[in-house]
Amino acid sequence: MAPKRDYYETLGVGRSAAQDEIKRAFRKLARRYHPDVNPEDPQAEDRFKEVAEAYEVLGDPERREYYDLYGQAPGSAGVSPAPDFWDEFGGFGSVFDAFFGTQRSAARPRARRGSDLRYDLEIALEEVLTGADKVIRAERVQACEDCGGTGSRSGGGERTCATCGGAGETQQVAATPFGRLSTIATCRTCRGRGSVVADPCPHCRGAGRRAGEAQIAVQIPAGIEEGTSIRVDGAGEAGERGAPPGDLYVFVHVRPHELFERHGRDLYCEAPIPFTTAALGGAVQIPALDGVEGLSVPAGTQTGEVLSIPALGLPDPRTGVRGSLRVRLRVVTPRQLTKKQRELLEEFAHEGGDEIVEEKGWFARLKDALSGEE
């Protein structure tokens, strides 16, 4: 299968184009390639679909942002309907009418495409680092297994509606004081389809679909952001009697981690260090998402200082380049000392150890404030 063209290239606009410019480009191309305008060109319909697909993504700011970030259109427990571009406009004719104001004769209703579904999936922060293959279970309306989605017990499909003769509508003529009045209404037997199921399937009652549970595989890319949606094509609800299924949109949520906080591609954590290491410098072991790393602590480190370890954060979704692990240090003072330790610290204090503190102590700052000194 040939790769899809870049959506910006399809519409002939730059990546920095404003929404109004994108809409104007679509209007121009839709008028040029619409099948009704080009009945003799067999490729016009495919070209129109390509243009409409590009506008479906770039014309929606949220979908456009996703496309700019990941290079593909967005997808990505309860399920609920999600909006669909073609359902909103009702196919080629309605798209054309919506943008150009043309009048078209009413078409016979066709089998409706299945509804799109939403699924909210929670993953661990470790899975953001590596990516993950998940299998979700979702309740959805799917094709009836007994009739193969045809709605017919024997699989014979549909036959022409005897009430309307396949027209999908009926005509009624009534006599009035002003003459004969003719009214046309949607056929109640076939509901405008022009056909009915001859022998309805007893399991789905001729609908061709019924509720069930499905297991669906979803691939989570490494570095995915909180709230990103992934579209699984064709994994939504089944369409009516052979119509295409909808899509499934999986919205990804990242579970809070016990040790790490995420800020973009960077991870933050807090690490306690001995006061001797803070004073003299040294190496300590720091936890990371994918193991334990050594961290060199410079002499004189204070509580609250942040040291950075490159390439231990989360990967960029497009480039794979990892951010940094930023470690906020907390100096720990021992609560109990041995006799020898106390003697050494007393000797340190006797040698003027307390005088090397650079910052004024709390009592000194209070004394300055009371005396009016800055």
Phi, psi and omega per residue, in radians:
M1 nan 2.300 -3.121
A2 -1.226 2.476 3.137
P3 -1.168 2.593 3.138
K4 -1.241 2.545 3.076
R5 -1.221 2.687 3.047
D6 -1.054 2.358 -3.066
Y7 -1.081 -0.632 3.116
Y8 -1.146 -0.701 3.102
E9 -1.132 -0.673 3.139
T10 -1.043 -0.739 -3.123
L11 -1.524 -0.155 3.107
G12 1.268 0.604 3.125
V13 -2.210 2.811 3.095
G14 -1.432 2.904 -3.105
R15 -1.210 -0.318 3.122
S16 -1.689 0.184 -3.084
A17 -1.090 2.467 3.078
A18 -1.311 2.846 -3.101
Q19 -1.073 -0.634 3.128
D20 -1.122 -0.672 3.119
E21 -1.158 -0.675 3.109
I22 -1.132 -0.723 -3.135
K23 -1.145 -0.724 3.123
R24 -1.115 -0.701 3.131
A25 -1.114 -0.692 3.116
F26 -1.145 -0.766 3.141
R27 -1.010 -0.762 -3.113
K28 -1.111 -0.814 -3.100
L29 -1.278 -0.624 3.127
A30 -1.125 -0.690 3.101
R31 -1.136 -0.627 -3.093
R32 -1.271 -0.675 -2.988
Y33 -1.866 0.048 -3.105
H34 -1.045 2.346 -3.087
P35 -0.980 -0.571 3.140
D36 -1.201 -0.474 3.128
V37 -1.470 -0.399 -3.092
N38 -2.187 1.116 -3.082
P39 -1.149 -0.380 -3.108
E40 -1.600 -0.136 -3.088
D41 -1.767 1.903 -3.104
P42 -1.195 -0.330 -3.108
Q43 -1.608 -0.103 -3.073
A44 -1.096 -0.725 -3.105
E45 -1.107 -0.750 3.128
D46 -1.116 -0.709 3.133
R47 -1.160 -0.675 3.115
F48 -1.119 -0.729 3.116
K49 -1.066 -0.718 -3.135
E50 -1.113 -0.751 3.118
V51 -1.140 -0.766 -3.131
A52 -1.142 -0.658 3.117
E53 -1.122 -0.715 3.115
A54 -1.104 -0.729 -3.129
Y55 -1.246 -0.553 3.108
E56 -0.992 -0.652 -3.110
V57 -1.523 -0.931 -3.045
L58 -1.274 -0.388 3.120
G59 -1.361 -0.157 3.122
D60 -1.933 2.005 -3.062
P61 -0.941 -0.686 -3.115
E62 -1.227 -0.772 3.114
R63 -1.163 -0.623 3.119
R64 -1.119 -0.738 3.123
E65 -1.064 -0.723 3.103
Y66 -1.104 -0.769 -3.127
Y67 -1.093 -0.725 3.135
D68 -1.127 -0.574 -3.094
L69 -1.404 -0.781 -3.013
Y70 -1.841 -0.194 3.134
G71 1.376 0.210 3.095
Q72 -2.627 2.817 -3.114
A73 -1.227 2.598 3.120
P74 -1.131 2.451 -3.113
G75 -0.059 nan nan
S76 nan nan nan
A77 nan 2.514 -3.139
G78 -1.905 2.816 3.107
V79 -2.174 2.587 3.141
S80 -2.595 2.704 -3.098
P81 -1.102 2.530 3.036
A82 -2.081 2.647 -3.074
P83 -1.168 2.618 3.118
D84 -2.322 2.336 -3.058
F85 -1.049 -0.852 -3.057
W86 -1.247 -0.620 3.083
D87 -1.125 -0.617 -3.103
E88 -1.155 -0.712 -3.085
F89 -1.714 -0.212 3.039
G90 1.325 0.539 3.059
G91 1.665 -3.035 -3.038
F92 -1.003 -0.867 -3.041
G93 -1.047 -0.772 -3.097
S94 -1.214 -0.611 3.053
V95 -1.039 -0.811 -3.139
F96 -1.061 -0.789 -3.129
D97 -1.119 -0.722 -3.074
A98 -1.092 -0.619 -3.083
F99 -1.625 -0.503 -3.011
F100 -2.065 -0.051 3.007
G101 1.200 0.477 3.127
T102 -1.442 2.784 3.112
Q103 -1.875 2.253 -3.115
R104 -2.232 2.645 3.096
S105 -1.240 2.595 -3.117
A106 -1.129 2.360 3.137
A107 -1.741 2.721 3.123
R108 -1.157 2.323 3.124
P109 -0.991 2.421 3.109
R110 -1.948 2.904 -3.141
A111 -1.031 2.315 -3.048
R112 -1.405 2.482 3.045
R113 -1.127 2.613 3.136
G114 -1.150 2.691 -3.137
S115 -1.263 2.558 2.985
D116 -1.309 2.657 -3.125
L117 -2.178 2.747 3.076
R118 -2.086 2.445 3.090
Y119 -2.377 2.267 3.104
D120 -1.734 2.104 -3.048
L121 -2.057 2.273 3.103
E122 -1.794 2.312 3.119
I123 -2.222 2.855 3.116
A124 -1.481 2.756 3.126
L125 -1.081 -0.583 3.108
E126 -1.072 -0.556 3.131
E127 -1.309 -0.413 3.013
V128 -1.171 -0.629 3.140
L129 -1.154 -0.783 -3.005
T130 -1.774 -0.287 -2.918
G131 1.396 2.874 -3.084
A132 -2.750 2.608 2.990
D133 -1.825 2.012 -3.069
K134 -1.989 2.669 3.011
V135 -2.128 2.076 -3.107
I136 -1.888 2.695 3.102
R137 -1.972 2.172 -3.070
A138 -2.366 2.415 3.012
E139 -1.414 2.269 -3.128
R140 -2.720 2.850 2.997
V141 -1.476 2.128 -3.089
Q142 -2.297 2.922 -3.073
A143 -1.019 2.383 3.130
C144 -1.153 2.186 -3.116
E145 -1.242 -0.488 -3.061
D146 -1.283 -0.601 -3.129
C147 -1.957 0.085 3.125
G148 1.181 0.386 3.117
G149 1.463 0.045 -3.120
T150 -1.451 -0.392 -3.063
G151 1.457 -0.092 -3.074
S152 -1.821 2.344 3.124
R153 -1.028 -0.767 -3.089
S154 -1.575 -0.076 -3.086
G155 1.399 0.207 -3.098
G156 -1.351 -0.146 3.098
G157 1.368 -2.514 -3.024
E158 -1.896 2.790 3.045
R159 -2.244 2.851 -3.114
T160 -1.089 2.382 3.138
C161 -1.175 2.207 -3.117
A162 -1.284 -0.425 -3.093
T163 -1.246 -0.795 -3.075
C164 -1.877 -0.055 -3.140
G165 1.166 0.411 3.113
G166 1.614 -0.042 -3.096
A167 -1.345 -0.415 -3.106
G168 1.445 -0.031 -3.140
E169 -2.589 2.733 -3.132
T170 -2.130 2.676 -3.135
Q171 -2.020 2.317 3.104
Q172 -2.144 2.339 -3.123
V173 -2.031 2.218 -3.130
A174 -2.222 2.500 3.103
A175 -1.477 2.328 3.126
T176 -2.285 2.897 3.091
P177 -1.022 -0.332 -3.120
F178 -1.751 0.086 -3.139
G179 2.127 -2.899 -3.112
R180 -1.480 2.271 -3.120
L181 -1.957 2.134 -3.119
S182 -1.833 2.263 3.096
T183 -2.182 2.491 3.125
I184 -2.017 2.285 -3.108
A185 -2.366 2.766 3.085
T186 -1.122 2.360 -3.125
C187 -1.085 2.219 -3.122
R188 -1.324 -0.412 -3.108
T189 -1.267 -0.857 -3.091
C190 -1.814 -0.025 3.137
R191 1.008 0.642 3.053
G192 1.547 -0.043 -3.109
R193 -1.351 -0.474 -3.091
G194 1.492 -0.046 -3.139
S195 -2.586 2.742 3.119
V196 -2.376 2.781 3.078
V197 -1.391 2.192 -3.065
A198 -1.189 -0.791 -3.110
D199 -2.267 1.532 -3.047
P200 -0.994 2.447 3.070
C201 -1.142 2.275 -3.103
P202 -1.209 -0.364 -3.081
H203 -1.430 -0.642 3.135
C204 -1.965 0.013 3.118
R205 1.019 0.618 3.060
G206 1.506 -0.037 -3.106
A207 -1.332 -0.420 -3.115
G208 1.424 0.030 3.131
R209 -2.719 2.754 3.136
R210 -2.742 2.872 -3.080
A211 -1.220 2.538 3.109
G212 -2.919 3.102 3.131
E213 -1.954 2.405 -3.110
A214 -2.214 2.574 2.988
Q215 -1.792 2.160 -3.003
I216 -2.195 2.256 3.123
A217 -1.463 2.337 -3.139
V218 -2.299 2.287 3.113
Q219 -1.738 2.090 3.137
I220 -1.690 2.046 -3.138
P221 -1.296 2.615 3.094
A222 -1.120 2.473 3.093
G223 1.459 0.148 -3.072
I224 -1.065 2.495 -3.116
E225 -1.538 2.708 3.064
E226 -1.011 2.301 3.083
G227 1.476 -0.016 3.124
T228 -1.200 2.501 3.104
S229 -1.859 2.505 3.098
I230 -2.067 2.220 3.139
R231 -1.621 2.245 3.046
V232 -1.875 1.850 -3.065
D233 -1.062 2.320 3.033
G234 1.284 0.144 -3.099
A235 -1.735 0.187 3.074
G236 -1.488 -2.694 -3.129
E237 -1.313 2.624 3.125
A238 -1.175 2.590 3.079
G239 -1.380 2.986 3.140
E240 -1.285 2.140 3.017
R241 0.691 1.106 3.047
G242 1.624 -0.111 3.098
A243 -1.207 2.742 -3.095
P244 -1.065 2.586 3.097
P245 -1.347 2.869 3.037
G246 -1.427 -3.056 3.130
D247 -1.911 2.803 3.082
L248 -1.903 2.222 3.077
Y249 -1.843 2.029 -3.133
V250 -1.754 2.002 3.114
F251 -1.635 2.141 -3.012
V252 -1.681 2.284 3.081
H253 -2.155 2.373 -3.069
V254 -1.707 2.188 -3.112
R255 -1.196 2.361 3.091
P256 -0.988 2.461 -3.106
H257 -1.743 2.627 -3.092
E258 -1.205 -0.581 -3.038
L259 -1.933 -0.557 -2.939
F260 -1.990 2.550 2.965
E261 -1.994 2.469 -3.098
R262 -1.782 2.321 2.998
H263 -2.331 1.629 -3.062
G264 1.172 -2.165 3.113
R265 -1.574 -0.166 -3.104
D266 -1.597 2.594 3.055
L267 -2.003 2.498 3.112
Y268 -2.108 2.450 3.030
C269 -2.576 2.882 3.103
E270 -1.957 2.408 -3.120
A271 -2.314 2.228 3.054
P272 -1.382 2.486 3.082
I273 -2.330 2.590 3.107
P274 -1.101 2.612 -3.116
F275 -1.180 -0.447 3.097
T276 -1.203 -0.688 3.087
T277 -1.159 -0.676 3.112
A278 -1.110 -0.652 -3.107
A279 -1.375 -0.776 -3.037
L280 -1.653 -0.308 -3.017
G281 1.504 2.822 -3.137
G282 2.751 -3.021 -3.111
A283 -1.949 2.451 3.077
V284 -2.287 2.798 3.106
Q285 -1.662 2.278 -3.078
I286 -2.099 2.331 3.086
P287 -1.264 2.495 3.041
A288 -2.256 2.912 -3.133
L289 -1.062 -0.568 -3.089
D290 -2.027 0.587 3.069
G291 2.499 -2.743 3.118
V292 -2.121 2.389 -3.095
E293 -2.187 2.610 3.056
G294 -1.486 2.488 3.141
L295 -2.265 2.241 3.119
S296 -1.524 2.105 -3.114
V297 -1.782 2.097 3.128
P298 -1.245 2.668 3.113
A299 -1.086 2.492 3.114
G300 1.456 0.294 3.139
T301 -1.185 2.413 -3.128
Q302 -1.888 2.763 3.055
T303 -1.047 2.369 3.127
G304 1.683 -0.245 3.103
E305 -1.188 2.550 -3.094
V306 -2.016 2.166 3.063
L307 -1.916 2.580 -3.032
S308 -2.032 2.410 3.048
I309 -2.051 1.951 -3.089
P310 -1.130 2.681 2.996
A311 1.099 0.406 3.057
L312 -2.054 0.219 3.064
G313 -1.600 -2.583 -3.120
L314 -1.738 2.665 -3.094
P315 -1.362 2.635 2.982
D316 -1.237 2.338 -3.072
P317 -1.041 -0.486 -3.073
R318 -1.706 -0.742 -3.049
T319 -1.694 -0.391 -3.094
G320 1.437 -0.062 -3.126
V321 -1.244 2.267 -3.063
R322 -1.535 2.579 3.056
G323 -1.374 -2.805 -3.066
S324 -1.909 2.743 2.962
L325 -1.728 2.060 -3.102
R326 -1.864 2.125 -3.008
V327 -1.882 2.070 3.075
R328 -1.594 2.043 -3.003
L329 -1.553 2.498 3.091
R330 -2.259 2.017 -3.107
V331 -1.357 2.215 -3.082
V332 -1.803 2.177 3.079
T333 -1.651 2.269 -3.103
P334 -1.164 2.480 3.136
R335 -1.504 -0.494 -3.129
Q336 -2.227 2.395 -3.137
L337 -2.150 2.553 2.996
T338 -1.333 2.946 3.134
K339 -1.046 -0.742 -3.133
K340 -1.136 -0.760 3.129
Q341 -1.072 -0.722 3.124
R342 -1.109 -0.744 3.139
E343 -1.072 -0.729 -3.136
L344 -1.154 -0.697 3.130
L345 -1.205 -0.652 3.080
E346 -1.126 -0.657 3.085
E347 -1.155 -0.679 3.094
F348 -1.081 -0.753 3.122
A349 -1.175 -0.665 -3.141
H350 -1.123 -0.562 3.128
E351 -1.413 0.156 3.098
G352 1.615 0.369 -3.111
G353 -1.073 -0.589 -3.128
D354 -1.263 -0.352 -3.076
E355 -1.399 -0.177 -3.085
I356 -1.543 -0.006 3.091
V357 -1.166 2.134 -3.031
E358 -1.310 -0.687 -3.083
E359 -1.481 2.573 3.061
K360 -1.165 2.456 3.094
G361 -1.272 3.001 -3.088
W362 -1.092 -0.735 -3.117
F363 -1.194 -0.624 3.123
A364 -1.156 -0.719 3.127
R365 -1.176 -0.630 3.092
L366 -1.140 -0.715 3.134
K367 -1.114 -0.707 3.116
D368 -1.133 -0.684 -3.123
A369 -1.151 -0.690 -3.119
L370 -1.233 -0.530 -3.109
S371 -1.527 -0.067 3.108
G372 1.479 0.159 3.135
E373 -1.461 2.610 3.084
E374 -1.393 nan nan
